[in-house]
Amino acid sequence: MTTPLPTTMQAFVIDPQNHEDNPLDNGALITNHPLPTIPNEKYALVKILRAGICNTDLEILQGYMGFGGILGHEFVGKVIQLHPTASQSLHDQWIGQRVCGDINIGCCNFSSDHDSSESSNNDTSSTSSCRVCNNKFNYNQSNPQMSRNHCPNRTVIGILNQNGTFAEYMTLPLSNLHVVHESIPDEIAVFAEPLAAACRVVEQGLVQFRYSDDGEECRGGDRVAILGDGKLGLCIAEILGREYLLAQQKQQEQQNGSGGIAPHAPILFGKHEHKLDLVSDSGVQRRLVKECYTNEITQEEVSPHHANQYDVVIDSTGNPNGLTLAMTLCRPMGRLVLKSTCAAGVKGFNSAPIVIDELNVVGSRCGPIDRALELLEGNSTEGVAENGVVVSAPLRMEKYITESFPLSRVRDALECAAKKSTMKVQLVMAD
């Protein structure tokens, strides 16, 4: 006999009208929040098992995006209910499955009475989908990530007009859900979303560790600098380090050990040696960011050994001032990849180097959850392999977990997450 669902739940809710001195006071744990209802047959009710706290969550508490509602977007959960009109085959496919999910919800999933603002991008014969979701102009054939990330009417869980994961239950479209393999523990599965954001750099083709000429001869590829040893920066280092090791392996096989220009190892610049050590086996080189400067104490002038020396610079500092250093490190006509979201602006920001050096500035956001889950399947038992040859160590994402808290202690969890020494904090929902 099926246990009836409760009518209320615990949830951490942000009030966008609050502007307290302590950002944590802009949200509160509500113990009798209404259980979400499944809007239509495209959605499922998911019982949250664990949720991760991200730097974006802390920025939202400070006013980023002006969000109001339930915070959080990293999670693993279990599908427990579908809409009454859902088919039996959908029930057989989804009920009981452990899942992670894409955080962007396109308007193709909205019910007919969904309250969404009118947009010129909504020029379509369908009343429920914009031109991106409908692929009216063939966006998605050439770039399938358009519909996943860039519906102009999208909501984003825990970030934009959509309740998030710091709750006992949530609803998500079935098309957003990705089944978690039984070999991946809950505490590891929570890393799917941030790891996917790191994989997005590869998915966008922003870094090439090997250049091919005529499909045969290969030479060393991009010189890559990653700025920031926070959670996202370390995930990017894990992914790009392994991409580099695969490229190195291919180069060695192609040259049969007889020479050729090897790819350049990416370099992660950070402020904390203990954090840099976490990626010691990933394939990246690690440097303290102070080494970028002529004077490591004043840090006023970037050393000529680093200024304009990198083909690709990825800013994942979470600090608006990180962009200034990133611009200086990037060579003329190089690629500057922005992964940080910050509530604060940059005082006196000078965009002249972008114009003068003709930098190619690229935003990079949400990535492929399915690819992240593939990598997490080998989290503890195997490394990244090429043609059956293991060329790097397993991910072992558990090393990033600083502490876990029950949802009832979400305030303590957020305070812990805000500490500079903290890596990943997770919320565990009551069973």
Rosetta blueprint (number, residue, H / E / L):
1 M L
2 T L
3 T L
4 P L
5 L L
6 P L
7 T L
8 T E
9 M E
10 Q E
11 A E
12 F E
13 V E
14 I E
15 D L
16 P L
17 Q L
18 N L
19 H L
20 E L
21 D L
22 N L
23 P H
24 L H
25 D H
26 N H
27 G E
28 A E
29 L E
30 I E
31 T E
32 N E
33 H E
34 P E
35 L L
36 P L
37 T L
38 I L
39 P L
40 N L
41 E L
42 K L
43 Y E
44 A E
45 L E
46 V E
47 K E
48 I E
49 L E
50 R E
51 A E
52 G E
53 I E
54 C L
55 N H
56 T H
57 D H
58 L H
59 E H
60 I H
61 L H
62 Q L
63 G L
64 Y H
65 M H
66 G H
67 F L
68 G L
69 G E
70 I E
71 L L
72 G L
73 H L
74 E E
75 F E
76 V E
77 G E
78 K E
79 V E
80 I E
81 Q E
82 L E
83 H L
84 P L
85 T L
86 A L
87 S L
88 Q H
89 S H
90 L H
91 H H
92 D H
93 Q H
94 W H
95 I L
96 G L
97 Q L
98 R E
99 V E
100 C E
101 G E
102 D L
103 I L
104 N E
105 I E
106 G L
107 C H
108 C H
109 N H
110 F L
111 S L
112 S L
113 D L
114 H L
115 D L
116 S L
117 S L
118 E L
119 S L
120 S H
121 N H
122 N H
123 D L
124 T L
125 S L
126 S L
127 T L
128 S L
129 S L
130 C L
131 R L
132 V L
133 C L
134 N L
135 N L
136 K L
137 F L
138 N L
139 Y H
140 N H
141 Q H
142 S H
143 N L
144 P L
145 Q H
146 M H
147 S H
148 R H
149 N H
150 H L
151 C L
152 P L
153 N L
154 R L
155 T E
156 V E
157 I L
158 G L
159 I L
160 L E
161 N L
162 Q L
163 N L
164 G L
165 T L
166 F L
167 A E
168 E L
169 Y E
170 M E
171 T E
172 L E
173 P E
174 L H
175 S H
176 N H
177 L E
178 H E
179 V E
180 V L
181 H L
182 E L
183 S L
184 I L
185 P L
186 D H
187 E H
188 I H
189 A H
190 V L
191 F L
192 A H
193 E H
194 P H
195 L H
196 A H
197 A H
198 A H
199 C H
200 R H
201 V H
202 V H
203 E H
204 Q L
205 G L
206 L L
207 V L
208 Q L
209 F L
210 R E
211 Y E
212 S E
213 D E
214 D L
215 G L
216 E L
217 E E
218 C E
219 R E
220 G E
221 G L
222 D L
223 R L
224 V E
225 A E
226 I E
227 L E
228 G L
229 D L
230 G L
231 K H
232 L H
233 G H
234 L H
235 C H
236 I H
237 A H
238 E H
239 I H
240 L H
241 G H
242 R H
243 E H
244 Y H
245 L H
246 L H
247 A H
248 Q H
249 Q H
250 K H
251 Q H
252 Q H
253 E H
254 Q H
255 Q H
256 N L
257 G L
258 S L
259 G L
260 G L
261 I L
262 A L
263 P L
264 H L
265 A L
266 P L
267 I E
268 L E
269 F E
270 G E
271 K L
272 H L
273 E H
274 H H
275 K H
276 L H
277 D H
278 L H
279 V H
280 S L
281 D L
282 S L
283 G L
284 V L
285 Q E
286 R E
287 R E
288 L E
289 V H
290 K H
291 E H
292 C H
293 Y E
294 T L
295 N L
296 E L
297 I L
298 T L
299 Q L
300 E L
301 E L
302 V E
303 S L
304 P L
305 H L
306 H L
307 A L
308 N L
309 Q L
310 Y E
311 D E
312 V E
313 V E
314 I E
315 D E
316 S L
317 T L
318 G L
319 N L
320 P L
321 N L
322 G H
323 L H
324 T H
325 L H
326 A H
327 M H
328 T H
329 L H
330 C E
331 R E
332 P E
333 M E
334 G E
335 R E
336 L E
337 V E
338 L E
339 K L
340 S L
341 T L
342 C L
343 A L
344 A L
345 G L
346 V L
347 K L
348 G L
349 F L
350 N L
351 S L
352 A H
353 P H
354 I H
355 V H
356 I H
357 D L
358 E L
359 L L
360 N E
361 V E
362 V E
363 G E
364 S L
365 R L
366 C L
367 G L
368 P L
369 I H
370 D H
371 R H
372 A H
373 L H
374 E H
375 L H
376 L H
377 E H
378 G L
379 N L
380 S L
381 T L
382 E L
383 G L
384 V L
385 A E
386 E E
387 N L
388 G L
389 V E
390 V E
391 V L
392 S L
393 A L
394 P L
395 L L
396 R L
397 M H
398 E H
399 K H
400 Y H
401 I E
402 T E
403 E E
404 S E
405 F E
406 P E
407 L H
408 S H
409 R H
410 V H
411 R H
412 D H
413 A H
414 L H
415 E H
416 C H
417 A H
418 A L
419 K L
420 K L
421 S L
422 T L
423 M L
424 K E
425 V E
426 Q E
427 L E
428 V E
429 M L
430 A L
431 D L
